[in-house]
Amino acid sequence: MNLFALPKSVKSAYESALKVNKIDEASCLFSLRRTLEMVCKDKGATKGMLHHKLNHLQQEGILPPLMGDISTVIKDLGNMAAHEEELILGGFMVEKVFNFTNKVLEYVYILPNEMKRVQQELEAVSPKEKAESK
């Protein structure tokens, strides 16, 4: 994933999860949950618990329903990691949560940046080149 496209706070939380990924499942899951918190804050959803913030992002169209559902799974597993004494999920579950987190970050930050870049490249093409490409 292109971490350069992420805001500093989101990138920092995500990198924390990467650092503890193979060391401590609970810390990793909690860091991925924290990554969602930083996404919410960056996108202006700052009131209430994470569930409310994620709903706000859905209402604003920042997250579509499926991404909101994925975010809820990340939030719930992060909560379990923070509150369960002996959380045993297995590495495959942590990998799935990383994949889900990557999808959310791609949708919110990376795809819009890529689309903007492609649109700028298209605008740079002269009208003659546009006509020739049709």
DSSP file with accessible surface (Angstrom, degrees, kcal/mol):
  #  RESIDUE AA STRUCTURE BP1 BP2  ACC     N-H-->O    O-->H-N    N-H-->O    O-->H-N    TCO  KAPPA ALPHA  PHI   PSI    X-CA   Y-CA   Z-CA
    1    1 A M              0   0   85      0, 0.0     2,-1.3     0, 0.0     3,-0.1   0.000 360.0 360.0 360.0 144.1    0.0    0.0    0.0
    2    2 A N    >   -     0   0   82      1,-0.2     3,-1.2     2,-0.1     4,-0.2  -0.651 360.0-178.8 -81.8  95.9    1.2    3.5   -0.8
    3    3 A L  G >  S+     0   0   33     -2,-1.3     3,-1.5     1,-0.2    -1,-0.2   0.699  71.6  76.0 -70.8 -17.6    1.5    5.0    2.7
    4    4 A F  G 3  S+     0   0  180      1,-0.3    -1,-0.2    -3,-0.1    -2,-0.1   0.759  87.8  60.3 -66.6 -21.9    2.5    8.4    1.3
    5    5 A A  G <  S+     0   0   21     -3,-1.2    -1,-0.3     2,-0.1    -2,-0.2   0.592  89.9  91.9 -79.9  -9.9   -1.1    9.0    0.3
    6    6 A L  S <  S-     0   0   12     -3,-1.5    99,-0.0    -4,-0.2    -3,-0.0  -0.622  84.6-108.5 -89.3 144.4   -2.2    8.8    4.0
    7    7 A P     >  -     0   0   31      0, 0.0     4,-3.1     0, 0.0     5,-0.3  -0.304  38.9-105.4 -61.2 155.3   -2.4   11.8    6.4
    8    8 A K  H  > S+     0   0  187      1,-0.2     4,-2.6     2,-0.2     5,-0.2   0.873 118.3  48.3 -54.2 -46.4    0.3   11.7    9.0
    9    9 A S  H  > S+     0   0   49      2,-0.2     4,-2.0     1,-0.2    -1,-0.2   0.901 114.8  45.1 -66.0 -39.5   -2.0   10.6   11.9
   10   10 A V  H  > S+     0   0    0     -3,-0.2     4,-2.6    28,-0.2     5,-0.2   0.937 113.9  49.7 -68.0 -45.1   -3.5    7.8    9.9
   11   11 A K  H  X S+     0   0   59     -4,-3.1     4,-2.9     1,-0.2     5,-0.2   0.915 109.9  51.3 -60.6 -42.9   -0.1    6.7    8.6
   12   12 A S  H  X S+     0   0   59     -4,-2.6     4,-1.9    -5,-0.3    -1,-0.2   0.926 111.6  46.1 -62.5 -45.3    1.3    6.7   12.1
   13   13 A A  H  X S+     0   0    1     -4,-2.0     4,-1.6     2,-0.2    22,-0.2   0.921 114.3  48.6 -64.8 -41.5   -1.5    4.5   13.5
   14   14 A Y  H  X S+     0   0   13     -4,-2.6     4,-2.1     1,-0.2    -2,-0.2   0.917 109.5  51.8 -65.2 -43.1   -1.2    2.1   10.6
   15   15 A E  H  X S+     0   0   64     -4,-2.9     4,-2.3     1,-0.2    -1,-0.2   0.854 105.0  57.1 -63.5 -32.8    2.6    1.9   10.9
   16   16 A S  H  X S+     0   0   44     -4,-1.9     4,-1.6    -5,-0.2    -1,-0.2   0.917 106.6  49.4 -62.1 -41.6    2.1    1.0   14.6
   17   17 A A  H  X S+     0   0    0     -4,-1.6     4,-0.8     1,-0.2    -2,-0.2   0.909 109.5  51.6 -64.1 -40.8   -0.1   -1.9   13.6
   18   18 A L  H >< S+     0   0   77     -4,-2.1     3,-0.6     1,-0.2     4,-0.4   0.902 107.0  54.3 -61.3 -40.7    2.6   -3.0   11.1
   19   19 A K  H 3< S+     0   0  154     -4,-2.3    -1,-0.2     1,-0.2     3,-0.2   0.851 117.3  34.2 -63.7 -36.4    5.3   -2.9   13.8
   20   20 A V  H >X S+     0   0   38     -4,-1.6     4,-2.5     1,-0.2     3,-1.3   0.398  86.6 108.4-101.0   4.4    3.4   -5.2   16.3
   21   21 A N  T << S+     0   0   41     -4,-0.8    -1,-0.2    -3,-0.6    -2,-0.1   0.877  90.4  28.7 -50.1 -49.4    1.8   -7.4   13.7
   22   22 A K  T 34 S+     0   0  188     -4,-0.4    -1,-0.3    -3,-0.2     3,-0.1   0.431 122.3  54.6 -94.4   1.7    3.9  -10.5   14.3
   23   23 A I  T <4 S+     0   0  139     -3,-1.3     2,-0.3     1,-0.2    -2,-0.2   0.856 118.7   6.7-101.2 -47.6    4.5   -9.7   18.0
   24   24 A D     X  -     0   0   69     -4,-2.5     4,-2.2     1,-0.1    -1,-0.2  -0.904  52.1-161.3-148.2 110.3    1.1   -9.1   19.7
   25   25 A E  H  > S+     0   0   57     -2,-0.3     4,-2.8     1,-0.2     5,-0.2   0.897  94.3  51.2 -57.1 -46.3   -2.3   -9.8   18.0
   26   26 A A  H  > S+     0   0   25      1,-0.2     4,-2.5     2,-0.2    -1,-0.2   0.930 111.3  46.8 -62.3 -44.7   -4.2   -7.7   20.5
   27   27 A S  H  > S+     0   0   49      1,-0.2     4,-2.3     2,-0.2    -1,-0.2   0.896 112.9  51.0 -64.0 -38.3   -1.9   -4.6   20.1
   28   28 A C  H  X S+     0   0    0     -4,-2.2     4,-2.1    -8,-0.3    -2,-0.2   0.948 111.4  46.0 -63.9 -49.8   -2.1   -5.0   16.4
   29   29 A L  H  X S+     0   0    1     -4,-2.8     4,-2.2     1,-0.2    -2,-0.2   0.901 112.4  51.0 -62.1 -40.4   -5.9   -5.1   16.3
   30   30 A F  H  X S+     0   0   90     -4,-2.5     4,-2.5    -5,-0.2    -1,-0.2   0.910 109.1  51.4 -64.1 -38.7   -6.1   -2.2   18.6
   31   31 A S  H  X S+     0   0   20     -4,-2.3     4,-1.8     2,-0.2    -1,-0.2   0.867 108.4  51.3 -66.5 -34.6   -3.7   -0.2   16.4
   32   32 A L  H  X S+     0   0    0     -4,-2.1     4,-1.6     2,-0.2    -1,-0.2   0.902 109.9  49.8 -68.9 -37.7   -5.9   -1.0   13.4
   33   33 A R  H  X S+     0   0   35     -4,-2.2     4,-1.7     1,-0.2    -2,-0.2   0.925 109.2  52.1 -62.4 -43.4   -8.9    0.2   15.3
   34   34 A R  H  X S+     0   0  101     -4,-2.5     4,-2.3     1,-0.2    -1,-0.2   0.861 101.7  60.8 -61.7 -34.6   -7.0    3.4   16.2
   35   35 A T  H  X S+     0   0    0     -4,-1.8     4,-2.1     1,-0.2    -1,-0.2   0.926 103.9  49.8 -58.2 -42.9   -6.3    3.8   12.5
   36   36 A L  H  X S+     0   0    3     -4,-1.6     4,-2.6     1,-0.2    -1,-0.2   0.886 106.8  55.2 -62.4 -39.7  -10.0    4.0   11.9
   37   37 A E  H  X S+     0   0   38     -4,-1.7     4,-2.4     1,-0.2    -1,-0.2   0.915 108.5  48.4 -57.5 -42.5  -10.3    6.6   14.7
   38   38 A M  H  X S+     0   0   30     -4,-2.3     4,-2.7     2,-0.2    -2,-0.2   0.869 109.2  52.6 -68.8 -35.8   -7.6    8.7   12.8
   39   39 A V  H  X S+     0   0    2     -4,-2.1     4,-2.1     2,-0.2     6,-0.2   0.949 110.5  48.6 -62.2 -46.6   -9.5    8.3    9.5
   40   40 A C  H  <>S+     0   0    0     -4,-2.6     5,-2.8     1,-0.2     4,-0.3   0.931 112.6  47.1 -59.0 -47.1  -12.7    9.6   11.2
   41   41 A K  H ><5S+     0   0  139     -4,-2.4     3,-1.4     1,-0.2    -1,-0.2   0.929 111.5  51.1 -61.6 -45.0  -10.9   12.5   12.8
   42   42 A D  H 3<5S+     0   0   72     -4,-2.7    -1,-0.2     1,-0.3    -2,-0.2   0.855 111.4  48.3 -61.1 -33.8   -9.2   13.4    9.5
   43   43 A K  T 3<5S-     0   0   78     -4,-2.1    -1,-0.3    -5,-0.2    -2,-0.2   0.317 123.5-101.7 -93.9   8.6  -12.6   13.3    7.7
   44   44 A G  T < 5S+     0   0   48     -3,-1.4     2,-1.1    -4,-0.3    -3,-0.2   0.539  81.2 129.0  90.9   5.4  -14.3   15.5   10.3
   45   45 A A      < +     0   0    3     -5,-2.8    -1,-0.2    -6,-0.2    -2,-0.1  -0.802  21.7 139.3 -94.0  96.6  -16.2   12.8   12.2
   46   46 A T        +     0   0   86     -2,-1.1     2,-0.4    -3,-0.1    -1,-0.2   0.465  35.9  91.6-120.2  -5.0  -15.1   13.7   15.8
   47   47 A K  S    S-     0   0  173     -3,-0.2     2,-0.1     5,-0.1     0, 0.0  -0.802  80.4  -6.2-104.4 136.2  -18.2   13.4   17.9
   48   48 A G  S    S-     0   0   52     -2,-0.4     2,-0.0     4,-0.1    -3,-0.0  -0.252  98.6 -30.5  88.9-172.6  -19.3   10.3   19.8
   49   49 A M    >>  -     0   0  133      1,-0.1     4,-2.1    -2,-0.1     3,-0.6  -0.281  69.9 -95.6 -77.8 168.2  -17.9    6.8   19.9
   50   50 A L  H 3> S+     0   0    1      1,-0.3     4,-2.9     2,-0.2     5,-0.2   0.869 124.0  59.2 -55.4 -39.4  -16.3    5.2   16.9
   51   51 A H  H 3> S+     0   0   72      1,-0.2     4,-2.2     2,-0.2    -1,-0.3   0.922 108.1  45.4 -56.0 -44.8  -19.5    3.5   15.9
   52   52 A H  H <> S+     0   0  102     -3,-0.6     4,-2.2     2,-0.2    -1,-0.2   0.882 111.6  52.4 -66.8 -38.9  -21.2    7.0   15.6
   53   53 A K  H  X S+     0   0   34     -4,-2.1     4,-2.1     2,-0.2    -2,-0.2   0.910 109.5  48.9 -63.9 -42.2  -18.2    8.4   13.7
   54   54 A L  H  X S+     0   0    2     -4,-2.9     4,-1.9     2,-0.2    -2,-0.2   0.907 110.1  51.6 -65.5 -39.7  -18.3    5.6   11.2
   55   55 A N  H  X S+     0   0   49     -4,-2.2     4,-2.7    -5,-0.2    -1,-0.2   0.901 107.7  53.4 -61.0 -39.9  -22.0    6.1   10.7
   56   56 A H  H  X S+     0   0   66     -4,-2.2     4,-2.2     1,-0.2     6,-0.2   0.920 106.7  51.3 -61.0 -43.9  -21.3    9.8   10.1
   57   57 A L  H  <>S+     0   0    0     -4,-2.1     5,-2.1     1,-0.2     6,-1.5   0.871 110.8  49.2 -63.5 -34.7  -18.8    8.9    7.4
   58   58 A Q  H ><5S+     0   0   55     -4,-1.9     3,-1.5     4,-0.2    -2,-0.2   0.935 110.0  50.3 -67.9 -44.5  -21.4    6.7    5.7
   59   59 A Q  H 3<5S+     0   0  155     -4,-2.7    -2,-0.2     1,-0.3    -1,-0.2   0.839 110.3  50.7 -62.5 -32.7  -24.0    9.4    5.9
   60   60 A E  T 3<5S-     0   0  121     -4,-2.2    -1,-0.3    -5,-0.2    -2,-0.2   0.490 115.5-117.0 -82.4  -5.7  -21.6   11.9    4.3
   61   61 A G  T < 5S+     0   0   55     -3,-1.5    -3,-0.2     2,-0.3    -2,-0.1   0.586  85.0 117.6  81.0   9.3  -20.8    9.4    1.5
   62   62 A I  S   <S+     0   0   46     -5,-2.1    -4,-0.2     1,-0.3    -5,-0.1   0.869  82.6  31.1 -74.9 -37.4  -17.2    9.1    2.5
   63   63 A L  S    S-     0   0    2     -6,-1.5    -2,-0.3    -9,-0.1    -1,-0.3  -0.987  82.9-140.7-118.6 128.1  -17.7    5.4    3.3
   64   64 A P     >  -     0   0   38      0, 0.0     4,-2.4     0, 0.0     3,-0.3  -0.387  39.5 -92.4 -76.7 168.0  -20.2    3.3    1.3
   65   65 A P  H  > S+     0   0   93      0, 0.0     4,-2.4     0, 0.0     5,-0.2   0.879 125.2  49.8 -51.4 -45.6  -22.3    0.8    3.2
   66   66 A L  H  > S+     0   0  117      1,-0.2     4,-2.5     2,-0.2     5,-0.2   0.922 111.6  48.4 -63.0 -41.9  -20.0   -2.2    2.6
   67   67 A M  H  > S+     0   0   28     -3,-0.3     4,-2.6     1,-0.2    -1,-0.2   0.871 109.9  53.6 -65.2 -33.9  -16.9   -0.2    3.8
   68   68 A G  H  X S+     0   0    1     -4,-2.4     4,-2.0     2,-0.2    -2,-0.2   0.908 108.8  48.7 -65.1 -39.6  -18.9    0.9    6.8
   69   69 A D  H  X S+     0   0   99     -4,-2.4     4,-1.8    -5,-0.2    -2,-0.2   0.915 111.4  49.4 -65.0 -42.7  -19.6   -2.8    7.6
   70   70 A I  H  X S+     0   0   21     -4,-2.5     4,-2.1     1,-0.2    -2,-0.2   0.930 110.0  51.6 -61.3 -43.3  -15.9   -3.6    7.1
   71   71 A S  H  X S+     0   0    0     -4,-2.6     4,-2.8     1,-0.2    -1,-0.2   0.875 105.9  55.0 -62.4 -36.4  -15.0   -0.7    9.4
   72   72 A T  H  X S+     0   0   34     -4,-2.0     4,-3.0     2,-0.2    -1,-0.2   0.901 106.2  51.3 -65.3 -38.9  -17.4   -2.0   12.1
   73   73 A V  H  X S+     0   0   60     -4,-1.8     4,-2.6     2,-0.2     5,-0.3   0.938 111.3  47.9 -62.0 -44.9  -15.7   -5.4   12.0
   74   74 A I  H  X S+     0   0    1     -4,-2.1     4,-2.4     1,-0.2    -2,-0.2   0.937 113.2  48.4 -61.1 -45.5  -12.3   -3.7   12.5
   75   75 A K  H  X S+     0   0   23     -4,-2.8     4,-2.6     2,-0.2    -2,-0.2   0.941 112.0  48.5 -59.7 -48.3  -13.8   -1.6   15.4
   76   76 A D  H  X S+     0   0   70     -4,-3.0     4,-2.4     1,-0.2    -2,-0.2   0.916 113.2  46.1 -63.0 -43.3  -15.4   -4.6   17.1
   77   77 A L  H  X S+     0   0   18     -4,-2.6     4,-2.4     2,-0.2    -1,-0.2   0.884 111.9  52.3 -67.6 -36.1  -12.2   -6.7   16.9
   78   78 A G  H  X S+     0   0    0     -4,-2.4     4,-1.8    -5,-0.3    -2,-0.2   0.902 109.2  49.9 -64.0 -39.0  -10.2   -3.7   18.1
   79   79 A N  H  X S+     0   0   45     -4,-2.6     4,-1.9     2,-0.2     5,-0.2   0.914 109.9  50.3 -64.6 -42.8  -12.5   -3.4   21.1
   80   80 A M  H  X S+     0   0   72     -4,-2.4     4,-2.8     1,-0.2    -2,-0.2   0.920 109.2  52.3 -60.3 -41.6  -12.2   -7.1   21.8
   81   81 A A  H  < S+     0   0   10     -4,-2.4    -1,-0.2     1,-0.2    -2,-0.2   0.865 111.8  46.4 -62.7 -35.9   -8.4   -6.7   21.7
   82   82 A A  H  < S+     0   0   49     -4,-1.8    -1,-0.2     1,-0.1    -2,-0.2   0.811 125.0  28.3 -76.3 -27.6   -8.6   -3.8   24.2
   83   83 A H  H  < S+     0   0  150     -4,-1.9     2,-0.4    -5,-0.1    -2,-0.2   0.640  95.7  89.2-114.0 -18.6  -10.9   -5.5   26.6
   84   84 A E     <  -     0   0  108     -4,-2.8     3,-0.5    -5,-0.2   -58,-0.0  -0.701  59.6-151.4 -85.3 133.3  -10.5   -9.3   26.5
   85   85 A E  S    S+     0   0  189     -2,-0.4     2,-0.5     1,-0.3    -1,-0.1   0.928  91.7  24.2 -66.8 -46.5   -7.8  -10.7   28.8
   86   86 A E  S    S+     0   0  159      2,-0.0     2,-0.6   -60,-0.0    -1,-0.3  -0.705  75.6 178.8-125.5  81.2   -7.0  -13.6   26.6
   87   87 A L        +     0   0   28     -3,-0.5     2,-0.5    -2,-0.5   -61,-0.2  -0.721   1.1 177.3 -84.5 119.7   -7.8  -12.9   23.0
   88   88 A I        +     0   0  143     -2,-0.6    -2,-0.0     1,-0.1    -1,-0.0  -0.922  21.6 140.2-127.1 104.0   -7.0  -15.7   20.7
   89   89 A L        -     0   0   38     -2,-0.5     4,-0.3     0, 0.0    -1,-0.1   0.644  54.5-121.1-112.8 -28.1   -7.9  -15.2   17.1
   90   90 A G    >>  -     0   0   26      1,-0.1     4,-1.3     2,-0.1     3,-0.8   0.081  29.4 -84.3  93.3 150.1   -5.0  -16.6   15.1
   91   91 A G  H 3> S+     0   0   51      1,-0.2     4,-2.5     2,-0.2     5,-0.2   0.810 122.9  64.3 -60.8 -29.8   -2.8  -14.9   12.6
   92   92 A F  H 3> S+     0   0  131      1,-0.2     4,-2.1     2,-0.2    -1,-0.2   0.884 101.4  50.9 -65.2 -34.1   -5.2  -15.4    9.8
   93   93 A M  H <> S+     0   0   56     -3,-0.8     4,-2.3    -4,-0.3    -1,-0.2   0.923 109.3  49.7 -69.3 -40.9   -7.8  -13.2   11.5
   94   94 A V  H  X S+     0   0    2     -4,-1.3     4,-2.5     1,-0.2    -2,-0.2   0.925 109.9  52.4 -62.2 -40.9   -5.3  -10.4   12.0
   95   95 A E  H  X S+     0   0  118     -4,-2.5     4,-2.5     1,-0.2    -2,-0.2   0.912 108.5  50.5 -61.4 -41.1   -4.3  -10.7    8.3
   96   96 A K  H  X S+     0   0  101     -4,-2.1     4,-2.7     2,-0.2    -1,-0.2   0.911 109.4  50.3 -63.0 -41.8   -8.0  -10.4    7.4
   97   97 A V  H  X S+     0   0    1     -4,-2.3     4,-2.8     2,-0.2    -2,-0.2   0.899 109.5  51.4 -66.5 -37.6   -8.4   -7.3    9.5
   98   98 A F  H  X S+     0   0   13     -4,-2.5     4,-2.9     2,-0.2    -2,-0.2   0.937 110.1  49.8 -60.5 -44.8   -5.3   -5.8    7.8
   99   99 A N  H  X S+     0   0   63     -4,-2.5     4,-2.0     1,-0.2    -2,-0.2   0.921 111.8  47.8 -60.5 -43.3   -6.9   -6.6    4.4
  100  100 A F  H  X S+     0   0   71     -4,-2.7     4,-2.2     2,-0.2    -1,-0.2   0.923 111.8  49.7 -62.7 -44.4  -10.1   -4.9    5.5
  101  101 A T  H  X S+     0   0    0     -4,-2.8     4,-2.7     1,-0.2     5,-0.2   0.923 108.8  53.0 -61.3 -42.2   -8.2   -1.8    6.8
  102  102 A N  H  X S+     0   0   31     -4,-2.9     4,-2.8     1,-0.2    -1,-0.2   0.904 107.5  51.7 -59.5 -40.7   -6.3   -1.6    3.6
  103  103 A K  H  X S+     0   0  104     -4,-2.0     4,-2.5     2,-0.2    -1,-0.2   0.915 110.4  47.9 -63.2 -43.6   -9.5   -1.6    1.6
  104  104 A V  H  X S+     0   0    1     -4,-2.2     4,-2.7     2,-0.2     5,-0.3   0.951 114.1  46.4 -62.5 -46.9  -10.9    1.2    3.7
  105  105 A L  H  X>S+     0   0    1     -4,-2.7     4,-2.7     1,-0.2     5,-1.5   0.898 112.5  50.6 -64.9 -38.8   -7.7    3.3    3.3
  106  106 A E  I  <>S+     0   0   67     -4,-2.8     5,-3.3    -5,-0.2    -1,-0.2   0.931 113.5  45.4 -62.5 -44.9   -7.6    2.6   -0.4
  107  107 A Y  I  <5S+     0   0   92     -4,-2.5    -2,-0.2    -5,-0.2    -1,-0.2   0.911 120.3  38.2 -65.5 -43.8  -11.2    3.7   -0.8
  108  108 A V  I  <5S+     0   0   10     -4,-2.7    -2,-0.2    -5,-0.2    -1,-0.2   0.881 137.0   4.7 -79.1 -37.2  -10.9    6.8    1.4
  109  109 A Y  I  X5S+     0   0   13     -4,-2.7     4,-1.5    -5,-0.3    -3,-0.2   0.817 124.0  46.4-117.5 -48.4   -7.4    8.1    0.4
  110  110 A I  I  ><S+     0   0   13     -5,-1.5     4,-2.7     2,-0.2     5,-0.2   0.952 110.4  47.5 -75.6 -49.4   -5.6    6.2   -2.4
  111  111 A L  H  ><S+     0   0   89     -5,-3.3     4,-2.9     1,-0.2     5,-0.2   0.922 112.0  50.3 -60.3 -44.8   -8.3    5.8   -5.0
  112  112 A P  H  > S+     0   0   64      0, 0.0     4,-2.4     0, 0.0    -1,-0.2   0.913 112.3  48.3 -60.5 -38.7   -9.3    9.5   -4.9
  113  113 A N  H  X S+     0   0   79     -4,-1.5     4,-2.2     2,-0.2    -2,-0.2   0.917 113.3  47.0 -65.4 -42.6   -5.7   10.5   -5.2
  114  114 A E  H  X S+     0   0   83     -4,-2.7     4,-2.4     2,-0.2    -1,-0.2   0.911 112.6  49.7 -64.7 -42.5   -5.1    8.2   -8.2
  115  115 A M  H  X S+     0   0  105     -4,-2.9     4,-2.6    -5,-0.2    -2,-0.2   0.923 110.1  50.7 -63.1 -42.2   -8.4    9.4   -9.8
  116  116 A K  H  X S+     0   0  123     -4,-2.4     4,-2.3    -5,-0.2    -1,-0.2   0.920 110.5  49.9 -61.6 -42.4   -7.3   13.0   -9.4
  117  117 A R  H  X S+     0   0  129     -4,-2.2     4,-2.3     2,-0.2    -2,-0.2   0.926 111.4  47.9 -64.0 -42.8   -3.9   12.3  -10.9
  118  118 A V  H  X S+     0   0   59     -4,-2.4     4,-2.5     1,-0.2    -2,-0.2   0.919 110.5  51.9 -65.3 -41.4   -5.5   10.5  -13.9
  119  119 A Q  H  X S+     0   0   93     -4,-2.6     4,-2.2     1,-0.2    -1,-0.2   0.908 109.5  49.8 -61.6 -40.4   -8.0   13.4  -14.4
  120  120 A Q  H  X S+     0   0  106     -4,-2.3     4,-1.3     1,-0.2    -1,-0.2   0.899 110.1  50.9 -64.8 -39.3   -5.1   15.9  -14.4
  121  121 A E  H  X S+     0   0  112     -4,-2.3     4,-0.6     1,-0.2    -2,-0.2   0.900 110.2  49.5 -64.7 -39.4   -3.2   13.8  -17.0
  122  122 A L  H >< S+     0   0  108     -4,-2.5     3,-0.9     1,-0.2    -2,-0.2   0.887 108.1  53.2 -65.9 -39.2   -6.3   13.7  -19.2
  123  123 A E  H 3< S+     0   0  146     -4,-2.2    -1,-0.2     1,-0.2    -2,-0.2   0.790 102.8  59.4 -66.0 -26.8   -6.7   17.4  -18.9
  124  124 A A  H 3< S+     0   0   84     -4,-1.3     2,-0.3    -5,-0.2    -1,-0.2   0.678  83.1  98.8 -76.4 -15.8   -3.1   17.9  -20.0
  125  125 A V  S << S-     0   0   44     -3,-0.9     5,-0.0    -4,-0.6    -3,-0.0  -0.533  81.4-118.9 -73.8 132.4   -3.9   16.1  -23.3
  126  126 A S     >  -     0   0   48     -2,-0.3     4,-2.3     1,-0.1     3,-0.2  -0.293  22.0-110.0 -68.9 157.4   -4.4   18.6  -26.1
  127  127 A P  H  > S+     0   0  107      0, 0.0     4,-2.3     0, 0.0     5,-0.2   0.866 119.7  55.5 -55.7 -36.0   -7.8   18.6  -27.9
  128  128 A K  H  > S+     0   0  148      2,-0.2     4,-2.2     1,-0.2     5,-0.2   0.931 108.4  46.7 -63.0 -44.3   -6.1   17.2  -31.0
  129  129 A E  H  > S+     0   0  103      2,-0.2     4,-1.6     1,-0.2    -1,-0.2   0.880 110.7  53.7 -66.3 -35.1   -4.8   14.2  -29.1
  130  130 A K  H  X S+     0   0   95     -4,-2.3     4,-0.6     1,-0.2    -1,-0.2   0.932 109.8  47.2 -63.1 -44.0   -8.2   13.7  -27.5
  131  131 A A  H >< S+     0   0   68     -4,-2.3     3,-0.8     1,-0.2    -2,-0.2   0.887 110.6  52.1 -65.0 -39.9   -9.8   13.6  -31.0
  132  132 A E  H 3< S+     0   0  131     -4,-2.2    -1,-0.2     1,-0.2    -2,-0.2   0.822 104.7  56.4 -66.6 -30.2   -7.2   11.2  -32.3
  133  133 A S  H 3<        0   0  100     -4,-1.6    -1,-0.2    -5,-0.2    -2,-0.2   0.651 360.0 360.0 -78.8 -13.0   -7.8    8.8  -29.4
  134  134 A K    <<        0   0  211     -3,-0.8    -3,-0.1    -4,-0.6    -4,-0.0  -0.055 360.0 360.0 -81.6 360.0  -11.5    8.5  -30.1
